[in-house]
């Protein structure tokens, strides 16, 4: 997720997807998914997204990060912190049946938290 500049203004945009069985379930700004919760602190990042049929909950436990070069106005003069050892928990719900379709955990996930994170907080 990021703050996206658009026509002299900006909006919070995001994109996520879950491959379940033989289909891709999409959660994005452009398909009218709602961002219900967005929290980032020193220990975790939490996102909750809902589209017409599904609710996706993502909890990422932050781990040690490495400083990397990042672009600012076309030059790689900025710095961001990226972790490749974050732990992630995911739950996907069917809103109509109120059933959990997917609940899983992973480790060694990539996570980058940078910039004016407070502008992205929801809920």
C-alpha positions as a printed NumPy array, in Angstrom:
array([[  0.   ,   0.   ,   0.   ],
       [  1.15 ,   3.503,  -0.706],
       [  0.064,   7.1  ,  -1.085],
       [ -0.563,   7.494,  -4.824],
       [ -0.321,  10.947,  -6.453],
       [ -3.282,  11.583,  -8.784],
       [ -4.341,  14.709, -10.696],
       [ -2.78 ,  17.173,  -8.296],
       [ -3.984,  15.277,  -5.214],
       [ -3.386,  11.806,  -3.787],
       [ -5.109,   8.74 ,  -2.38 ],
       [ -4.111,   5.617,  -0.453],
       [ -3.828,   2.738,  -2.915],
       [ -3.179,  -0.944,  -2.343],
       [ -3.13 ,  -4.322,  -4.064],
       [ -3.132,  -7.835,  -2.649],
       [ -4.154, -11.261,  -3.879],
       [ -4.69 , -14.777,  -2.586],
       [ -4.379, -17.754,  -4.912],
       [ -6.93 , -20.255,  -3.599],
       [ -7.409, -23.516,  -5.47 ],
       [ -7.743, -22.49 ,  -9.104],
       [ -8.625, -18.817,  -8.675],
       [ -7.074, -15.506,  -7.726],
       [ -9.017, -13.506,  -5.153],
       [ -8.099,  -9.846,  -5.62 ],
       [ -8.104,  -7.05 ,  -3.072],
       [ -7.249,  -3.668,  -4.569],
       [ -8.18 ,  -0.042,  -4.755],
       [ -9.225,  -0.403,  -8.402],
       [-11.773,  -3.173,  -7.718],
       [-13.447,  -1.197,  -4.915],
       [-12.003,  -3.213,  -2.037],
       [-12.28 ,  -1.331,   1.241],
       [ -9.299,  -0.976,   3.543],
       [-10.878,  -1.505,   6.968],
       [ -7.711,  -1.425,   9.053],
       [ -4.112,  -0.404,   8.513],
       [ -1.705,  -0.247,  11.453],
       [  2.085,  -0.146,  11.492],
       [  4.256,   0.142,  14.566],
       [  7.726,  -1.051,  15.564],
       [  6.541,  -4.636,  16.171],
       [  3.866,  -5.325,  13.557],
       [  1.975,  -4.338,  10.427],
       [ -1.72 ,  -5.207,  10.319],
       [ -4.037,  -4.895,   7.294],
       [ -7.71 ,  -5.8  ,   6.923],
       [ -9.318,  -5.569,   3.467],
       [-12.849,  -6.394,   2.304],
       [-14.237,  -6.795,  -1.174],
       [-17.814,  -7.796,  -2.035],
       [-17.367, -11.456,  -1.071],
       [-14.245, -11.811,   1.061],
       [-12.369, -10.371,   4.023],
       [ -8.566, -10.646,   4.129],
       [ -6.652, -10.181,   7.388],
       [ -2.854,  -9.917,   7.274],
       [ -0.621,  -9.625,  10.332],
       [  3.116,  -9.247,   9.798],
       [  5.546,  -9.434,  12.711],
       [  8.468,  -7.135,  11.974],
       [ 12.001,  -8.465,  12.342],
       [ 15.48 ,  -6.974,  11.979],
       [ 15.796,  -4.884,   8.825],
       [ 18.63 ,  -3.808,   6.548],
       [ 18.986,  -0.273,   5.177],
       [ 18.777,  -0.171,   1.379],
       [ 19.084,   2.612,  -1.188],
       [ 15.79 ,   3.999,  -2.481],
       [ 14.835,   6.516,  -5.17 ],
       [ 14.136,  10.182,  -4.442],
       [ 13.372,  12.388,  -7.447],
       [ 15.042,   9.893,  -9.78 ],
       [ 18.226,   9.405,  -7.75 ],
       [ 19.021,   6.556,  -5.372],
       [ 19.785,   8.96 ,  -2.496],
       [ 17.128,   7.789,  -0.047],
       [ 17.235,   4.986,   2.492],
       [ 14.562,   2.453,   3.424],
       [ 14.589,  -0.479,   5.795],
       [ 13.655,  -3.888,   4.448],
       [ 13.389,  -7.189,   6.276],
       [ 13.538, -10.598,   4.623],
       [ 12.801, -12.488,   7.844],
       [  9.364, -11.147,   8.78 ],
       [  6.708, -13.581,   9.952],
       [  3.274, -13.32 ,   8.345],
       [ -0.18 , -14.611,   9.329],
       [ -3.064, -14.609,   6.834],
       [ -6.782, -15.347,   7.211],
       [ -9.322, -15.266,   4.401],
       [-13.041, -15.272,   5.228],
       [-16.085, -15.855,   3.061],
       [-18.372, -13.014,   4.185],
       [-21.638, -14.747,   3.24 ],
       [-21.006, -18.107,   4.917],
       [-18.77 , -16.601,   7.632],
       [-16.337, -19.474,   7.067],
       [-12.541, -19.281,   7.155],
       [-11.338, -20.344,   3.699],
       [ -7.629, -19.973,   4.416],
       [ -5.597, -19.603,   7.578],
       [ -1.84 , -19.885,   7.297],
       [  1.51 , -18.638,   8.573],
       [  4.78 , -18.006,   6.829],
       [  8.296, -16.966,   7.697],
       [ 11.113, -15.231,   5.876],
       [  8.665, -12.818,   4.25 ],
       [  9.856,  -9.56 ,   2.71 ],
       [  8.599,  -6.409,   4.445],
       [  9.349,  -2.778,   3.707],
       [  7.887,   0.021,   5.824],
       [  8.978,   3.495,   4.724],
       [  7.954,   7.101,   4.447],
       [  5.084,   8.89 ,   6.17 ],
       [  3.436,   5.721,   7.503],
       [  1.046,   7.713,   9.722],
       [ -0.693,   8.975,   6.556],
       [ -1.651,   5.372,   5.736],
       [ -3.229,   4.455,   9.093],
       [ -6.893,   3.424,   8.912],
       [ -9.14 ,   2.277,  11.776]])
